[in-house]
């Protein structure tokens, strides 16, 4: 009995360590990328680029993040987590280390867009979902929501820090300091016991044998199922709405009269609430019908978009608070629901590849949303058409939770 209790305690502690590591990697890798909204105005001013041109850097980043998610899943299934984290952290360290020396937009496309996007995908939610599902059985939704919430936590950490660094040392040195973080994490990743980490907990039905899952369907079979495409387009449509807002929100708040520090701080608070919202969504999704939980989060997104749009006419702290609460608690909140459903429906050897393939939808949607919002601003001189587009696509994402049977009627 004593031996079993000690083993249980050690297993639980190991599970929490794996969860913490996934949370940290997701936070810092995505947080660095999502902080691009803070760099948008300095880059526009320094290089005299229009808003759409600078936004296109982020669009390429999101496309490569989506494509990289597919590559990340396939690499994880074939080579294991050590390969993912070493390659991903190496790419992030190199790309952010070079950004301060770039002089033309095509260089940003390659270094930040391609290398940064693929690097972030290699250490982001795709390997995190696969690892966490091997270490947690009960309360899987809660555990996955914590790992997924790292994206929101990363914004909270990186957005204000980036703004402070930019104000203090400029955008070039700010990027170099960020690269030092990834160099340190690369060194840590090189000494971790990856063989043990990749196997999962002893009593978990998703555990692996010799580091590989023993059951499940392949990506080729998954793409023939309607449920796969339901997940893909939920990611895609929702990302158009959410990322069309998130990239431009700092610039928009400055546009309507806030200072740059106030705008970045508001974005950072929303990022903090992203973390809270994702965790609360994961807890709720373990207890209540998931399409209902998702719908509540979409309602919060609508409140956020409408509040932000109204601030042009009625500058008010109340509307700003409504935006921060609505956007903060809902942006990314659908992710934990999707990751939990996919871990249950597609559990097995192909999970990482399947999840990575659906995450491609998020990359494409985010790129389209960010680029459209920037293009419409340059075309019309304002953000109203961008708000309309974001609202429509957010609604379409919500609709799919009700119209895809296996998603709507998934077990609790």
C-alpha positions in Angstrom: 0.0 0.0 0.0 2.8 2.4 0.9 4.6 1.6 -2.3 1.5 2.3 -4.3 0.9 5.6 -2.6 4.4 6.7 -3.2 4.2 5.7 -6.9 0.9 7.7 -7.2 2.4 10.8 -5.7 5.5 10.6 -7.9 3.3 10.0 -11.0 1.1 12.9 -10.1 4.1 15.1 -9.6 5.6 14.1 -12.9 2.3 14.8 -14.7 2.2 18.3 -13.2 5.8 18.9 -14.3 5.0 17.9 -17.9 1.9 20.2 -17.8 4.0 23.1 -16.5 6.7 22.6 -19.1 4.0 22.5 -21.9 2.4 25.6 -20.4 5.8 27.4 -20.3 6.7 26.5 -23.9 3.3 27.5 -25.3 3.3 30.8 -23.3 6.7 32.0 -24.4 6.7 30.8 -28.0 3.2 32.1 -28.9 3.6 35.1 -26.6 6.6 36.3 -28.6 4.6 36.0 -31.8 1.4 37.5 -30.5 3.4 40.5 -29.2 3.9 41.5 -32.9 0.8 43.8 -32.3 3.0 45.9 -30.0 5.8 46.1 -32.7 3.3 47.0 -35.5 3.5 50.8 -34.9 7.3 51.0 -34.4 7.9 49.0 -37.5 5.5 51.1 -39.5 7.1 54.3 -38.3 10.8 53.1 -38.7 10.4 51.8 -42.2 7.5 54.0 -43.4 5.5 50.9 -44.3 1.7 51.1 -44.5 -0.5 49.1 -42.1 -1.4 46.3 -44.6 2.3 45.7 -45.4 3.3 45.3 -41.7 0.2 43.2 -41.1 1.2 40.9 -44.0 4.3 39.9 -42.0 2.0 38.6 -39.3 -0.2 36.9 -41.9 2.8 35.0 -43.2 3.7 34.1 -39.6 0.2 32.7 -39.0 0.2 30.8 -42.3 3.5 29.2 -41.4 2.3 28.6 -37.9 -0.6 26.6 -39.4 1.6 24.8 -41.9 4.1 24.2 -39.2 1.4 22.7 -37.0 0.9 20.0 -39.6 4.7 19.4 -39.8 4.9 19.6 -36.0 2.3 16.9 -35.6 3.9 14.6 -38.2 7.3 15.1 -36.6 6.0 14.4 -33.2 4.4 11.1 -34.3 7.5 10.0 -36.1 10.4 11.3 -34.0 9.0 12.2 -30.6 8.9 15.3 -28.5 12.6 15.9 -28.2 13.0 16.5 -31.9 10.1 19.0 -31.8 11.4 21.1 -28.9 15.0 21.1 -30.0 14.2 22.2 -33.6 11.5 24.6 -32.5 13.6 26.4 -29.9 16.6 26.5 -32.2 14.5 28.2 -34.9 13.1 30.7 -32.5 16.4 31.6 -31.0 17.9 32.2 -34.4 15.0 34.1 -35.9 14.5 36.5 -33.0 18.2 37.0 -32.8 18.3 38.2 -36.4 15.2 40.4 -36.4 16.9 43.6 -35.1 19.4 43.5 -38.1 16.8 43.3 -40.9 16.2 46.2 -43.3 13.6 45.1 -45.8 10.1 43.6 -45.5 10.9 40.4 -47.4 13.5 39.6 -44.8 10.8 39.9 -42.1 8.6 37.6 -44.2 11.3 34.9 -44.1 12.9 35.3 -40.6 9.8 36.2 -38.5 7.1 34.8 -40.8 8.6 31.5 -41.9 11.2 30.6 -39.3 9.3 32.2 -36.4 6.0 30.6 -37.4 7.4 27.1 -37.9 9.5 27.4 -34.7 6.5 28.4 -32.6 4.4 25.6 -34.0 7.1 23.0 -33.2 6.9 23.8 -29.5 3.3 25.0 -29.2 -0.1 23.4 -28.6 0.4 20.5 -31.0 3.1 18.7 -29.0 1.5 20.0 -25.8 -1.8 18.4 -26.6 -0.2 15.1 -27.4 2.0 15.0 -24.3 -0.7 16.1 -21.9 -3.2 13.6 -23.2 -0.6 10.8 -22.3 -0.1 12.1 -18.8 -3.7 12.9 -17.8 -6.9 10.7 -18.1 -9.3 12.2 -15.6 -9.9 15.9 -15.9 -8.2 15.8 -19.3 -10.2 18.9 -20.5 -8.9 20.9 -17.5 -5.3 19.9 -18.1 -5.5 20.6 -21.8 -7.1 24.0 -21.2 -4.2 24.9 -18.9 -1.6 24.0 -21.5 -3.6 25.7 -24.2 -4.1 28.8 -22.0 -0.3 29.4 -22.3 -1.1 31.4 -25.4 -3.0 33.9 -23.3 -0.5 33.9 -20.6 2.2 34.5 -23.1 0.4 37.7 -24.3 0.2 38.9 -20.7 3.9 38.3 -20.2 5.3 39.4 -23.6 3.1 42.3 -24.6 3.8 44.7 -21.7 7.5 43.6 -21.6 7.9 44.2 -25.3 6.4 47.7 -25.0 8.6 48.6 -22.0 11.7 47.3 -23.9 10.7 49.2 -27.1 10.3 52.4 -25.1 13.6 51.8 -23.3 16.0 50.3 -25.9 14.1 50.3 -29.2 12.5 47.5 -31.2 15.8 46.1 -32.6 17.4 45.3 -29.1 14.0 44.2 -27.8 13.9 41.4 -30.3 17.5 40.4 -29.4 16.6 40.2 -25.7 13.7 37.9 -26.6 16.1 35.6 -28.5 18.1 35.1 -25.3 15.1 33.6 -23.6 14.9 30.9 -26.4 18.6 30.2 -26.2 18.2 29.5 -22.5 15.2 27.2 -23.1 17.1 25.4 -25.8 19.8 24.5 -23.3 17.2 23.3 -20.8 15.5 21.2 -23.4 18.8 19.5 -24.4 19.1 17.9 -20.9 15.5 16.7 -20.2 14.7 13.0 -20.0 12.6 12.8 -23.1 12.3 9.0 -23.3 10.5 9.0 -20.0 8.4 12.1 -20.8 7.2 10.7 -24.1 5.9 7.5 -22.6 3.2 9.1 -20.3 1.8 7.9 -17.0 1.6 4.2 -16.3 -2.2 3.9 -16.0 -3.2 6.3 -18.7 -5.1 4.6 -21.6 -3.3 7.0 -24.0 0.2 5.9 -22.8 2.8 4.8 -25.3 4.9 1.7 -25.8 8.5 2.5 -26.5 7.5 6.1 -27.0 4.8 5.5 -29.6 1.0 5.3 -29.2 -0.3 1.8 -29.9 -3.9 2.6 -31.1 -5.7 5.2 -33.2 -6.4 6.2 -36.8 -4.1 7.8 -39.3 -4.3 11.3 -40.6 -5.3 9.9 -44.1 -8.3 8.2 -42.6 -9.2 11.2 -40.4 -9.4 13.7 -43.3 -12.2 11.5 -44.8 -14.4 12.2 -41.8 -16.8 15.2 -41.6 -15.8 15.7 -38.0 -12.2 16.5 -39.0 -13.4 19.2 -41.3 -15.8 20.5 -38.7 -12.8 21.1 -36.4 -10.8 22.5 -39.3 -13.4 25.2 -40.2 -14.2 26.0 -36.5 -10.5 26.9 -36.2 -10.5 28.7 -39.5 -13.6 30.9 -39.2 -13.0 31.7 -35.5 -9.4 32.7 -36.3 -10.5 35.2 -38.9 -12.6 37.0 -36.4 -10.3 36.8 -33.4 -7.0 37.5 -35.1 -8.5 40.2 -37.2 -9.0 42.0 -33.9 -6.0 40.9 -31.8 -3.3 42.1 -34.2 -4.7 45.5 -34.7 -6.2 46.2 -31.2 -3.1 48.1 -29.9 -3.0 50.3 -33.0 -6.7 50.8 -32.9 -6.7 51.9 -29.3 -4.0 54.4 -30.1 -6.0 55.5 -33.1 -9.0 56.4 -30.9 -6.9 58.3 -28.4 -5.1 56.0 -25.9 -1.4 56.2 -25.3 0.8 53.4 -26.6 1.5 52.2 -23.0 -2.2 52.3 -22.1 -3.1 50.4 -25.3 -0.4 47.7 -24.7 -1.4 47.4 -21.0 -5.0 46.9 -22.1 -3.9 44.2 -24.5 -1.8 42.6 -21.8 -4.8 42.5 -19.4 -6.9 40.8 -22.1 -4.0 38.4 -22.4 -4.1 37.6 -18.7 -7.9 37.0 -19.0 -7.2 34.7 -22.0 -5.5 32.4 -19.5 -8.3 32.6 -17.1 -10.9 32.1 -19.8 -9.3 29.1 -21.3 -8.9 27.4 -17.9 -12.6 28.2 -16.9 -13.7 26.9 -20.3 -11.8 23.6 -19.7 -13.4 23.2 -16.3 -16.9 23.9 -17.7 -16.3 21.6 -20.7 -15.7 18.7 -18.3 -19.1 19.3 -16.7 -21.5 20.8 -19.3 -22.3 20.2 -23.0 -19.4 21.5 -24.9 -21.4 23.2 -27.6 -23.2 25.3 -24.9 -19.9 26.2 -23.3 -18.5 27.2 -26.7 -21.6 29.3 -27.5 -21.2 31.3 -24.2 -17.6 32.1 -25.2 -18.7 33.3 -28.7 -21.3 35.6 -27.0 -18.4 37.1 -25.1 -16.5 37.6 -28.3 -19.5 39.5 -29.9 -19.7 41.7 -26.8 -16.0 42.5 -27.2 -16.2 43.4 -30.9 -19.2 45.6 -30.5 -17.7 47.4 -27.4 -14.5 48.1 -29.3 -16.4 49.4 -32.3 -18.6 51.7 -30.2 -15.5 53.3 -28.6 -15.1 55.4 -31.8 -18.4 57.1 -31.0 -18.4 56.9 -27.2 -14.9 56.8 -25.7 -15.6 55.2 -22.4 -13.7 53.2 -19.8 -16.8 51.1 -19.4 -16.6 50.0 -23.1 -12.9 49.4 -22.7 -13.5 47.2 -19.7 -16.3 45.3 -21.6 -13.9 44.7 -24.5 -11.1 43.5 -22.2 -13.4 41.2 -20.3 -15.2 39.9 -23.4 -12.2 39.4 -25.6 -9.9 38.3 -22.7 -12.3 35.6 -21.5 -13.2 34.3 -25.0 -10.2 34.6 -27.3 -8.8 31.1 -27.6 -11.4 29.7 -25.3 -12.7 27.3 -28.0 -9.2 25.8 -28.3 -9.4 23.7 -25.0 -12.8 22.3 -26.1 -11.5 21.3 -29.5 -8.3 19.8 -28.1 -10.2 17.7 -25.6 -12.7 16.5 -28.2 -9.9 15.5 -30.5 -7.9 13.7 -27.8 -11.0 11.6 -27.2 -12.2 11.1 -30.8 -8.8 10.6 -32.5 -6.8 9.2 -29.5 -3.8 7.2 -30.6 -0.7 7.2 -32.8 -2.0 9.8 -35.3 -3.3 12.3 -32.8 -0.5 14.9 -33.2 -0.7 14.8 -37.0 -4.5 15.1 -37.0 -4.5 17.9 -34.6 -1.7 19.7 -36.5 -3.7 19.3 -39.7 -6.8 20.9 -38.2 -4.7 23.7 -36.7 -3.7 24.6 -40.2 -7.2 26.0 -40.4 -6.4 28.4 -37.6 -3.2 29.5 -39.3 -5.0 30.3 -42.6 -7.9 32.0 -40.8 -5.6 34.1 -38.6 -3.6 35.2 -41.7 -6.7 36.1 -43.6 -8.2 38.0 -40.7 -5.1 40.0 -39.9 -4.5 40.9 -43.6 -8.1 41.8 -44.3 -8.3 44.1 -41.3 -5.1 45.9 -42.3 -6.1 46.1 -46.0 -9.6 47.5 -45.1 -8.0 50.1 -42.8 -5.7 51.3 -45.6 -8.6 51.3 -48.0 -11.2 53.0 -45.9 -9.2 54.9 -43.3 -11.0 53.1 -40.4 -11.8 49.7 -38.9 -15.6 49.4 -39.3 -15.5 47.1 -42.3 -12.9 45.0 -40.4 -15.2 44.7 -37.4 -18.1 43.6 -39.7 -15.9 40.9 -41.3 -14.7 39.7 -37.8 -18.3 39.5 -36.6 -19.5 37.4 -39.5 -16.8 34.8 -39.3 -17.0 34.6 -35.6 -20.7 33.7 -36.0 -19.9 31.1 -38.6 -17.5 29.4 -36.1 -20.2 29.4 -33.5 -22.7 27.8 -35.9 -20.5 24.8 -36.6 -20.6 23.8 -32.9 -24.3 23.3 -33.4 -24.4 21.8 -36.9 -21.6 19.1 -36.8 -23.3 16.1 -35.0 -20.2 14.5 -33.4 -19.1 17.8 -32.0 -22.6 18.9 -30.8 -23.5 15.5 -29.2 -20.1 14.6 -27.8 -20.1 13.0 -24.4 -19.5 15.0 -21.4 
